[in-house]
Amino acid sequence: VQLVESGGGLVQPGESLRLSCTASGFAVSAYDMSWDRQAPGKQRELVASITGVRGGTADAEVAKGRFTISRVNALNTVYLQMNSLKSDDTAVYYCHARIWKELWGQGTQVTVSS
């Protein structure tokens, strides 16, 4: 079982990015998943989550109105669309799955800077 993130990079404030998390070894439609992030010197925090089966979503305060979590079951992939990025969004973003164990991806760096 594995999670592979992609889509991070360097953008300017106000721009957008879409992160992808492709799973192998299990179906993303069956398990709760989330995007979390960790900025330098700070604890890892939840950004957004999506439930298995029903696909209900929930956003942390940092994401409300700007970020959207979604998934495409046929691609076994979960996405995080991030709009209106700010410098405070600079962090390593991790995909997280609650399967029969806690599973984390390797992380993808997002840097927001002018």
N, CA and C atoms as an extended XYZ file, in Angstrom:
342
Properties=species:S:1:pos:R:3:atomname:S:1:resname:S:1:resid:I:1 pbc="F F F"
N         0.840       -1.178        0.000 N   VAL     1
C         0.000        0.000        0.000 CA  VAL     1
C         0.887        1.244        0.000 C   VAL     1
N         0.445        2.257       -0.726 N   GLN     2
C         1.306        3.429       -0.910 CA  GLN     2
C         0.468        4.632       -1.311 C   GLN     2
N         0.941        5.812       -0.898 N   LEU     3
C         0.370        7.078       -1.342 CA  LEU     3
C         1.485        7.885       -1.991 C   LEU     3
N         1.208        8.428       -3.161 N   VAL     4
C         2.203        9.236       -3.854 CA  VAL     4
C         1.590       10.600       -4.169 C   VAL     4
N         2.184       11.651       -3.586 N   GLU     5
C         1.700       13.011       -3.819 CA  GLU     5
C         2.474       13.662       -4.957 C   GLU     5
N         1.837       14.601       -5.607 N   SER     6
C         2.491       15.410       -6.634 CA  SER     6
C         1.753       16.729       -6.756 C   SER     6
N         2.364       17.674       -7.467 N   GLY     7
C         1.695       18.933       -7.750 CA  GLY     7
C         2.200       20.130       -6.978 C   GLY     7
N         3.101       19.908       -6.043 N   GLY     8
C         3.636       21.041       -5.299 CA  GLY     8
C         4.563       21.879       -6.159 C   GLY     8
N         4.968       23.021       -5.608 N   GLY     9
C         5.877       23.881       -6.344 CA  GLY     9
C         5.958       25.256       -5.735 C   GLY     9
N         6.573       26.153       -6.483 N   LEU    10
C         6.731       27.547       -6.061 CA  LEU    10
C         5.739       28.411       -6.820 C   LEU    10
N         4.897       29.133       -6.094 N   VAL    11
C         3.937       30.035       -6.716 CA  VAL    11
C         3.961       31.374       -5.992 C   VAL    11
N         3.367       32.365       -6.639 N   GLN    12
C         3.275       33.691       -6.031 CA  GLN    12
C         1.975       33.808       -5.247 C   GLN    12
N         1.931       34.702       -4.286 N   PRO    13
C         0.685       34.917       -3.539 CA  PRO    13
C        -0.482       35.203       -4.486 C   PRO    13
N        -1.627       34.593       -4.191 N   GLY    14
C        -2.812       34.766       -5.012 CA  GLY    14
C        -2.991       33.715       -6.088 C   GLY    14
N        -1.957       32.954       -6.358 N   GLU    15
C        -2.038       31.935       -7.398 CA  GLU    15
C        -2.640       30.638       -6.846 C   GLU    15
N        -2.784       29.656       -7.742 N   SER    16
C        -3.416       28.380       -7.384 CA  SER    16
C        -2.487       27.210       -7.665 C   SER    16
N        -2.759       26.126       -6.974 N   LEU    17
C        -2.090       24.847       -7.216 CA  LEU    17
C        -3.091       23.738       -6.986 C   LEU    17
N        -2.898       22.628       -7.662 N   ARG    18
C        -3.689       21.432       -7.384 CA  ARG    18
C        -2.741       20.299       -7.042 C   ARG    18
N        -2.910       19.764       -5.849 N   LEU    19
C        -2.128       18.625       -5.407 CA  LEU    19
C        -2.881       17.339       -5.706 C   LEU    19
N        -2.132       16.299       -6.038 N   SER    20
C        -2.710       14.990       -6.314 CA  SER    20
C        -2.109       13.957       -5.379 C   SER    20
N        -2.927       13.000       -5.003 N   CYS    21
C        -2.490       11.885       -4.165 CA  CYS    21
C        -3.054       10.616       -4.776 C   CYS    21
N        -2.184        9.810       -5.351 N   THR    22
C        -2.616        8.569       -5.980 CA  THR    22
C        -2.282        7.396       -5.064 C   THR    22
N        -3.284        6.586       -4.801 N   ALA    23
C        -3.133        5.457       -3.897 CA  ALA    23
C        -2.938        4.162       -4.668 C   ALA    23
N        -2.214        3.257       -4.056 N   SER    24
C        -2.090        1.902       -4.581 CA  SER    24
C        -2.269        0.919       -3.438 C   SER    24
N        -2.886       -0.192       -3.727 N   GLY    25
C        -3.077       -1.223       -2.716 CA  GLY    25
C        -4.385       -1.154       -1.962 C   GLY    25
N        -5.157       -0.107       -2.181 N   PHE    26
C        -6.479        0.022       -1.576 CA  PHE    26
C        -7.268        1.043       -2.392 C   PHE    26
N        -8.571        1.062       -2.176 N   ALA    27
C        -9.445        1.977       -2.909 CA  ALA    27
C        -9.712        3.230       -2.083 C   ALA    27
N        -9.430        4.401       -2.655 N   VAL    28
C        -9.648        5.652       -1.923 CA  VAL    28
C       -11.126        5.853       -1.603 C   VAL    28
N       -12.001        5.201       -2.362 N   SER    29
C       -13.431        5.364       -2.132 CA  SER    29
C       -13.922        4.640       -0.881 C   SER    29
N       -13.075        3.802       -0.318 N   ALA    30
C       -13.510        2.986        0.808 CA  ALA    30
C       -13.018        3.486        2.163 C   ALA    30
N       -12.122        4.450        2.153 N   TYR    31
C       -11.495        4.866        3.406 CA  TYR    31
C       -11.483        6.392        3.552 C   TYR    31
N       -11.466        6.831        4.800 N   ASP    32
C       -11.325        8.252        5.086 CA  ASP    32
C        -9.913        8.692        4.748 C   ASP    32
N        -9.832        9.854        4.085 N   MET    33
C        -8.527       10.376        3.721 CA  MET    33
C        -8.484       11.866        4.004 C   MET    33
N        -7.273       12.393        4.081 N   SER    34
C        -7.134       13.824        4.354 CA  SER    34
C        -5.846       14.359        3.758 C   SER    34
N        -5.816       15.660        3.654 N   TRP    35
C        -4.587       16.392        3.374 CA  TRP    35
C        -4.206       17.121        4.659 C   TRP    35
N        -2.951       16.981        5.029 N   ASP    36
C        -2.402       17.670        6.188 CA  ASP    36
C        -1.174       18.441        5.717 C   ASP    36
N        -0.725       19.379        6.535 N   ARG    37
C         0.474       20.114        6.157 CA  ARG    37
C         1.327       20.401        7.377 C   ARG    37
N         2.601       20.614        7.132 N   GLN    38
C         3.523       20.959        8.206 CA  GLN    38
C         4.456       22.056        7.724 C   GLN    38
N         4.344       23.204        8.360 N   ALA    39
C         5.214       24.328        8.053 CA  ALA    39
C         6.469       24.241        8.922 C   ALA    39
N         7.546       24.882        8.494 N   PRO    40
C         8.794       24.844        9.284 CA  PRO    40
C         8.568       25.320       10.713 C   PRO    40
N         9.000       24.513       11.671 N   GLY    41
C         8.901       24.892       13.067 CA  GLY    41
C         7.523       24.753       13.672 C   GLY    41
N         6.580       24.203       12.915 N   LYS    42
C         5.212       24.061       13.413 CA  LYS    42
C         4.785       22.607       13.393 C   LYS    42
N         3.720       22.318       14.139 N   GLN    43
C         3.174       20.969       14.154 CA  GLN    43
C         2.371       20.708       12.885 C   GLN    43
N         2.270       19.439       12.529 N   ARG    44
C         1.450       19.055       11.391 CA  ARG    44
C        -0.017       19.352       11.714 C   ARG    44
N        -0.738       19.900       10.742 N   GLU    45
C        -2.138       20.238       10.961 CA  GLU    45
C        -3.004       19.726        9.825 C   GLU    45
N        -4.245       19.433       10.170 N   LEU    46
C        -5.220       18.987        9.182 CA  LEU    46
C        -5.635       20.159        8.306 C   LEU    46
N        -5.728       19.902        6.999 N   VAL    47
C        -6.194       20.923        6.063 CA  VAL    47
C        -7.619       20.619        5.599 C   VAL    47
N        -7.838       19.409        5.125 N   ALA    48
C        -9.162       19.022        4.632 CA  ALA    48
C        -9.264       17.509        4.637 C   ALA    48
N       -10.501       17.001        4.764 N   SER    49
C       -10.697       15.563        4.810 CA  SER    49
C       -11.887       15.158        3.956 C   SER    49
N       -11.890       13.887        3.565 N   ILE    50
C       -12.982       13.335        2.771 CA  ILE    50
C       -13.258       11.932        3.283 C   ILE    50
N       -14.521       11.622        3.514 N   THR    51
C       -14.850       10.321        4.076 CA  THR    51
C       -14.955        9.267        2.992 C   THR    51
N       -14.724        8.025        3.402 N   GLY    52
C       -14.898        6.921        2.485 CA  GLY    52
C       -16.376        6.698        2.193 C   GLY    52
N       -16.669        5.979        1.161 N   VAL    53
C       -18.023        5.596        0.733 CA  VAL    53
C       -18.875        6.826        0.375 C   VAL    53
N       -19.276        7.619        1.385 N   ARG    54
C       -20.153        8.759        1.095 CA  ARG    54
C       -19.415        9.929        0.456 C   ARG    54
N       -18.121       10.055        0.713 N   GLY    55
C       -17.357       11.148        0.126 CA  GLY    55
C       -17.661       12.514        0.699 C   GLY    55
N       -18.153       12.562        1.913 N   GLY    56
C       -18.394       13.838        2.556 CA  GLY    56
C       -17.076       14.536        2.858 C   GLY    56
N       -17.067       15.858        2.777 N   THR    57
C       -15.832       16.605        2.973 CA  THR    57
C       -15.941       17.553        4.154 C   THR    57
N       -14.791       17.871        4.705 N   ALA    58
C       -14.714       18.842        5.788 CA  ALA    58
C       -13.413       19.614        5.643 C   ALA    58
N       -13.481       20.911        5.882 N   ASP    59
C       -12.312       21.764        5.753 CA  ASP    59
C       -11.928       22.333        7.099 C   ASP    59
N       -10.613       22.385        7.345 N   ALA    60
C       -10.132       23.089        8.525 CA  ALA    60
C       -10.268       24.591        8.285 C   ALA    60
N       -10.172       25.362        9.323 N   GLU    61
C       -10.350       26.809        9.209 CA  GLU    61
C        -9.385       27.414        8.194 C   GLU    61
N        -8.179       26.894        8.118 N   VAL    62
C        -7.176       27.451        7.197 CA  VAL    62
C        -7.577       27.249        5.742 C   VAL    62
N        -8.478       26.303        5.494 N   ALA    63
C        -8.832       25.960        4.127 CA  ALA    63
C       -10.152       26.556        3.663 C   ALA    63
N       -10.984       26.962        4.597 N   LYS    64
C       -12.345       27.384        4.265 CA  LYS    64
C       -12.371       28.515        3.235 C   LYS    64
N       -13.102       28.261        2.174 N   GLY    65
C       -13.273       29.273        1.140 CA  GLY    65
C       -12.161       29.315        0.114 C   GLY    65
N       -11.065       28.607        0.373 N   ARG    66
C        -9.930       28.664       -0.564 CA  ARG    66
C        -9.529       27.296       -1.097 C   ARG    66
N        -9.604       26.259       -0.264 N   PHE    67
C        -9.155       24.930       -0.657 CA  PHE    67
C       -10.352       23.993       -0.810 C   PHE    67
N       -10.224       23.048       -1.729 N   THR    68
C       -11.274       22.049       -1.937 CA  THR    68
C       -10.647       20.680       -2.096 C   THR    68
N       -11.121       19.735       -1.288 N   ILE    69
C       -10.674       18.345       -1.421 CA  ILE    69
C       -11.696       17.584       -2.255 C   ILE    69
N       -11.210       16.710       -3.108 N   SER    70
C       -12.099       15.911       -3.950 CA  SER    70
C       -11.385       14.625       -4.316 C   SER    70
N       -12.110       13.740       -4.985 N   ARG    71
C       -11.469       12.497       -5.436 CA  ARG    71
C       -12.097       12.024       -6.731 C   ARG    71
N       -11.319       11.268       -7.490 N   VAL    72
C       -11.813       10.591       -8.685 CA  VAL    72
C       -11.566        9.114       -8.465 C   VAL    72
N       -12.631        8.382       -8.179 N   ASN    73
C       -12.497        6.969       -7.813 CA  ASN    73
C       -11.858        6.155       -8.937 C   ASN    73
N       -12.199        6.471      -10.172 N   ALA    74
C       -11.666        5.698      -11.296 CA  ALA    74
C       -10.150        5.826      -11.415 C   ALA    74
N        -9.614        6.950      -10.906 N   LEU    75
C        -8.165        7.157      -10.933 CA  LEU    75
C        -7.515        6.825       -9.596 C   LEU    75
N        -8.377        6.469       -8.617 N   ASN    76
C        -7.893        6.171       -7.265 CA  ASN    76
C        -7.030        7.310       -6.730 C   ASN    76
N        -7.499        8.511       -6.944 N   THR    77
C        -6.728        9.712       -6.634 CA  THR    77
C        -7.572       10.714       -5.858 C   THR    77
N        -6.948       11.328       -4.875 N   VAL    78
C        -7.549       12.412       -4.102 CA  VAL    78
C        -6.803       13.696       -4.444 C   VAL    78
N        -7.549       14.784       -4.561 N   TYR    79
C        -6.969       16.063       -4.953 CA  TYR    79
C        -7.174       17.105       -3.862 C   TYR    79
N        -6.305       18.110       -3.890 N   LEU    80
C        -6.505       19.309       -3.078 CA  LEU    80
C        -6.297       20.509       -3.997 C   LEU    80
N        -7.396       21.167       -4.320 N   GLN    81
C        -7.333       22.385       -5.117 CA  GLN    81
C        -7.134       23.562       -4.165 C   GLN    81
N        -6.077       24.305       -4.369 N   MET    82
C        -5.755       25.426       -3.483 CA  MET    82
C        -5.765       26.719       -4.286 C   MET    82
N        -6.624       27.620       -3.912 N   ASN    83
C        -6.738       28.910       -4.572 CA  ASN    83
C        -6.349       30.038       -3.619 C   ASN    83
N        -6.065       31.190       -4.177 N   SER    84
C        -5.725       32.376       -3.375 CA  SER    84
C        -4.660       32.056       -2.339 C   SER    84
N        -3.605       31.459       -2.786 N   LEU    85
C        -2.560       31.026       -1.859 CA  LEU    85
C        -1.875       32.218       -1.199 C   LEU    85
N        -1.502       32.010        0.060 N   LYS    86
C        -0.823       33.026        0.857 CA  LYS    86
C         0.536       32.494        1.289 C   LYS    86
N         1.398       33.390        1.730 N   SER    87
C         2.721       32.953        2.193 CA  SER    87
C         2.592       32.001        3.378 C   SER    87
N         1.550       32.183        4.188 N   ASP    88
C         1.333       31.295        5.345 CA  ASP    88
C         0.991       29.870        4.940 C   ASP    88
N         0.659       29.660        3.669 N   ASP    89
C         0.351       28.310        3.193 CA  ASP    89
C         1.607       27.527        2.848 C   ASP    89
N         2.766       28.171        2.926 N   THR    90
C         4.015       27.481        2.650 CA  THR    90
C         4.210       26.351        3.653 C   THR    90
N         4.381       25.137        3.136 N   ALA    91
C         4.487       23.954        3.999 CA  ALA    91
C         4.742       22.735        3.120 C   ALA    91
N         5.050       21.635        3.788 N   VAL    92
C         5.024       20.333        3.115 CA  VAL    92
C         3.621       19.774        3.310 C   VAL    92
N         2.991       19.393        2.223 N   TYR    93
C         1.628       18.865        2.255 CA  TYR    93
C         1.679       17.349        2.131 C   TYR    93
N         0.950       16.694        3.042 N   TYR    94
C         0.951       15.238        3.105 CA  TYR    94
C        -0.447       14.693        2.847 C   TYR    94
N        -0.500       13.604        2.121 N   CYS    95
C        -1.729       12.848        1.963 CA  CYS    95
C        -1.768       11.781        3.058 C   CYS    95
N        -2.941       11.564        3.632 N   HIS    96
C        -3.087       10.669        4.778 CA  HIS    96
C        -4.309        9.788        4.568 C   HIS    96
N        -4.148        8.498        4.798 N   ALA    97
C        -5.259        7.560        4.661 CA  ALA    97
C        -5.391        6.739        5.937 C   ALA    97
N        -6.625        6.597        6.383 N   ARG    98
C        -6.901        5.772        7.566 CA  ARG    98
C        -7.447        4.439        7.083 C   ARG    98
N        -6.524        3.563        6.711 N   ILE    99
C        -6.916        2.229        6.265 CA  ILE    99
C        -6.811        1.307        7.472 C   ILE    99
N        -6.308        0.140        7.329 N   TRP   100
C        -6.126       -0.747        8.483 CA  TRP   100
C        -4.941       -0.293        9.330 C   TRP   100
N        -4.271        0.734        8.856 N   LYS   101
C        -3.203        1.391        9.589 CA  LYS   101
C        -3.175        2.846        9.140 C   LYS   101
N        -2.407        3.667        9.835 N   GLU   102
C        -2.221        5.046        9.409 CA  GLU   102
C        -1.185        5.063        8.281 C   GLU   102
N        -1.575        5.618        7.144 N   LEU   103
C        -0.699        5.629        5.985 CA  LEU   103
C        -0.460        7.074        5.544 C   LEU   103
N         0.788        7.434        5.363 N   TRP   104
C         1.168        8.779        4.940 CA  TRP   104
C         1.972        8.727        3.644 C   TRP   104
N         1.800        9.733        2.815 N   GLY   105
C         2.654        9.874        1.659 CA  GLY   105
C         3.969       10.533        2.042 C   GLY   105
N         4.821       10.731        1.042 N   GLN   106
C         6.143       11.288        1.300 CA  GLN   106
C         6.119       12.803        1.422 C   GLN   106
N         5.038       13.425        1.010 N   GLY   107
C         4.900       14.872        1.109 CA  GLY   107
C         5.318       15.572       -0.160 C   GLY   107
N         4.712       16.730       -0.400 N   THR   108
C         5.076       17.574       -1.531 CA  THR   108
C         5.192       19.012       -1.036 C   THR   108
N         6.264       19.677       -1.424 N   GLN   109
C         6.548       21.019       -0.929 CA  GLN   109
C         5.734       22.053       -1.694 C   GLN   109
N         5.072       22.917       -0.962 N   VAL   110
C         4.383       24.075       -1.525 CA  VAL   110
C         5.035       25.326       -0.941 C   VAL   110
N         5.531       26.185       -1.812 N   THR   111
C         6.145       27.431       -1.380 CA  THR   111
C         5.425       28.596       -2.046 C   THR   111
N         4.933       29.503       -1.231 N   VAL   112
C         4.218       30.677       -1.731 CA  VAL   112
C         5.068       31.892       -1.401 C   VAL   112
N         5.605       32.504       -2.436 N   SER   113
C         6.521       33.621       -2.221 CA  SER   113
C         6.563       34.512       -3.452 C   SER   113
N         6.706       35.783       -3.202 N   SER   114
C         6.841       36.719       -4.311 CA  SER   114
C         8.313       36.938       -4.650 C   SER   114
